[in-house]
């Protein structure tokens, strides 16, 4: 039996974390582009695609089942196969199947991706010793981000190239997804062969789902009874409000015709702007934010990071009002916004770590990530409906008003933060 120590982590860590990033991008970004190319109105578009985020909210409920039933290696492999099948079926049936079936396929992919995340993260800790885990944190994060880059950018560019050669938009996405599923199948086959079989990868002895769920309930009670829980929940739900509204409307805004207030961009340029340049700017902003947080601490960084996250959203108001000719202004504006968002999001992550301190830190942080997902999902449910009623300029003007909410909750929370937290 092969243990993690007998296999070079380079043989499986990168590919496992490619499977964390790529399906995530397919569900959360590709679905937006597919439905938009199918002519779905913005109100239904943002509603349906926001609901697709729900399986990631359920990760904290699904994790006890992964821990107590079967092996994490088996869970990860099975979910990879399921995601390959769903992506392939989605691609093959996209031009001719009903909307309800497309939604089901995206939803099943989302659930499989959520469970795979749980199993892969647990397997990572079982397959590597603590020292090697530390060494490969950067590797796993890098390949996760690269997979997002491919899913949000490269797939859109490929579909756009098909369209540029005269093919129908939906058929172009059909071919792109079938091709993507073929690549995913090769990666899944590699993982089945390459992933180690650590002796520790087995269900917890004496554990059962009922007792685990009971423990989860106890941990939830300990979380909601923490000191200053109300302020923390309000902050975690509202800090990203401007970005939560604007992010779901970005692809529809880029693709809608100028006659209805959009920028009329092709899938190629959308993939370059949002999925490539935007993601790179986001990563750079996050790196700089991490350095700043480590040097000056959370309290000093909170307000500057809040402003960095909120204020760059003004670029979308400018684009909606000016509707500039050419793609370069759009690329620059999205880069500015995503860089600011990456820098500002650091404060959010640091605050979740700060609030989770104490007993049950890991579980409490998991509850914080649920609130984090809710903070993006809830505004997304209504973003399209609001935009259709008031138009793009007024919608992005509303987003700028939401910046006041970000600043307000930041000022409230900032008074409660330990000045030394986060400093070296």
Buried (B, 14 or more C-beta within 10 A) or exposed (E): EEBBEEBEBEBBBBBBBBBBBBBBBBBBBBBBBBBBBBEBBBBBBBBBBBBBBBBBBBBBEBBBBBBBEBBBBBBBBBBBBBBBBBBBBBBBBBBEBEEEEBBBBBBBBBBBBBBBBBBBBBBBBBBBEEEBBEEBEEBBBBBBBBBBBBBBBBBBBBBBBBBEEEBEBBBBBBBBBBBBBEBBBEBBBBBBEBBBBBEEBEBEEEBEEEEBBEEBEEBBEBBEEBEEEEBBBBBBBBBBBBBBBBBBBBBBBBBBEEEEBBBEBBBBBBBBBBBBBBBBBBBBBBEBBBEBBBEBBBBBBBBBBBBBBBBBBBBBBBBBEEBBEEBEBBBBBBBBBBBBBBBBBBBBBBBBBBBBEEEBEEBBBBBBBBBBBBBBBBBBBBBBBBBBEEBBBBBBBBBBEBBEBBBBBBEEBBEBBEEEBBBE
